[in-house]
């Protein structure tokens, strides 16, 4: 198998009534639905009882110029009153930017309830109609008690706090 042989089939779709701006600005403020296609619904057996799940998605609304970028500015910090030119140009793998070689998103969301093939979640940062590639439960062995943050990012967060 070569890299050109990779084919992913969506297992479901994100459904939300939130506007694009709400999703960009406040993804933790509203509920969304992860609707799993009927042919994959048996895969949800046993998910009840998990408080959080990872949802892997295909960021289908990126423009062609956004896919493949290896250097980006961490634009999420624009919400913290930074100007674009104040943000460093860093490798895409050091950010959570949607602009990347493979437009795959990952969201850790709170699982509120399951109703058949529908999962109601809070904290989904994806637009209505976003294809879902996979779902994985959050387990305690994923937790990192001892972690570090890159100095460039820590400096920006400290500056944002100072400006607030």
C-alpha positions in Angstrom: 0.0 0.0 0.0 1.3 3.5 -0.9 0.2 6.8 0.6 -2.0 7.4 -2.5 -4.0 4.3 -1.5 -5.4 5.8 1.7 -9.1 6.1 1.4 -11.3 7.2 4.3 -15.0 6.7 4.4 -17.0 9.0 6.7 -18.9 7.2 9.5 -21.2 10.1 10.2 -21.8 13.9 10.2 -21.8 16.8 12.6 -25.2 18.5 13.0 -25.5 21.8 14.7 -27.8 24.9 14.7 -24.9 27.1 15.8 -23.7 29.7 13.3 -20.2 29.6 11.9 -19.3 32.6 14.0 -20.6 30.9 17.2 -18.5 27.8 16.4 -15.4 29.9 15.9 -15.9 32.1 18.9 -17.6 29.9 21.6 -17.6 26.2 20.8 -18.1 25.2 24.4 -21.3 27.2 24.7 -23.6 25.0 22.7 -24.6 21.4 22.0 -24.1 19.6 18.7 -25.0 16.1 17.4 -22.7 13.6 16.0 -25.0 11.6 13.7 -23.4 8.2 13.0 -24.6 6.7 9.7 -26.9 3.7 10.3 -24.4 1.2 8.8 -21.9 2.1 11.5 -24.3 2.5 14.4 -23.4 -0.9 15.9 -20.0 0.6 16.6 -21.6 2.8 19.3 -22.4 -0.1 21.5 -20.7 0.5 24.9 -20.1 4.2 24.4 -22.7 5.1 27.0 -21.1 6.0 30.3 -18.0 7.7 28.9 -18.0 11.4 29.9 -15.9 12.6 26.9 -15.1 11.4 23.4 -12.6 12.3 20.7 -14.3 13.0 17.4 -12.0 12.9 14.3 -13.3 14.9 11.4 -12.5 15.9 7.8 -12.3 19.7 7.5 -14.3 19.8 4.3 -14.7 23.6 4.0 -11.0 24.4 3.8 -10.0 26.2 0.6 -7.3 24.6 -1.6 -4.8 27.2 -0.5 -5.4 26.2 3.1 -4.6 22.6 2.6 -0.9 21.6 2.6 0.5 24.6 4.6 3.6 23.7 6.6 4.0 27.2 8.2 1.2 29.1 9.8 0.5 31.9 12.3 -1.5 30.7 15.3 -4.6 32.8 14.3 -6.6 31.7 17.3 -4.6 34.3 19.3 -6.1 37.1 17.1 -9.0 36.8 19.6 -6.6 37.9 22.3 -6.0 41.3 20.7 -2.9 40.3 18.8 -2.3 41.6 15.3 -1.4 39.0 12.6 2.0 40.5 12.2 2.7 40.0 15.9 2.2 36.3 15.7 5.2 34.1 14.8 5.3 31.9 11.7 5.7 28.4 13.1 5.4 24.8 11.8 1.8 23.7 11.4 2.4 20.6 13.6 3.1 23.0 16.5 -0.4 24.5 16.3 -4.0 23.4 16.1 -4.5 25.3 12.9 -7.1 23.8 10.5 -4.6 24.6 7.6 -2.5 21.5 7.4 -1.3 18.8 4.9 -4.2 16.5 5.8 -7.3 18.4 6.8 -8.1 16.1 9.7 -9.6 17.7 12.9 -9.8 16.2 16.4 -12.1 17.5 19.0 -12.4 16.4 22.6 -16.0 16.9 23.5 -18.3 16.1 26.5 -20.7 13.3 25.7 -24.1 14.3 27.1 -26.2 11.5 25.8 -26.8 8.8 23.2 -30.0 8.3 21.3 -29.6 5.4 18.9 -27.1 6.6 16.3 -27.0 10.2 17.6 -24.6 11.5 20.2 -25.3 14.8 21.8 -22.1 16.5 22.7 -20.9 19.9 24.0 -17.7 21.6 22.8 -17.7 20.6 19.2 -15.7 23.1 17.1 -16.9 21.9 13.7 -19.4 23.4 11.3 -22.7 21.8 10.4 -22.2 19.0 7.8 -18.6 18.3 8.8 -17.9 14.6 7.9 -16.9 12.4 10.9 -14.1 9.9 10.3 -13.9 8.2 13.7 -14.9 8.4 17.4 -12.8 7.2 20.3 -13.6 7.3 24.0 -11.5 9.4 26.4 -9.8 7.2 28.9 -7.7 8.0 32.0 -4.6 6.7 30.3 -4.7 9.6 27.8 -4.2 12.1 30.6 -0.8 13.8 30.7 0.0 15.1 34.3 3.4 16.3 33.4 3.6 18.3 30.2 5.3 21.2 28.7 4.4 24.1 26.4 6.7 25.6 23.9 8.4 28.8 25.0 7.1 30.8 22.1 3.5 29.8 22.9 3.9 30.4 26.6 5.2 33.9 25.9 2.2 34.7 23.7 -0.3 33.4 26.4 1.5 35.5 29.0 1.4 38.6 26.8 -2.3 38.0 26.2 -3.0 37.8 29.9 -1.0 41.0 30.5 -3.1 42.8 27.8 -6.5 41.6 29.3 
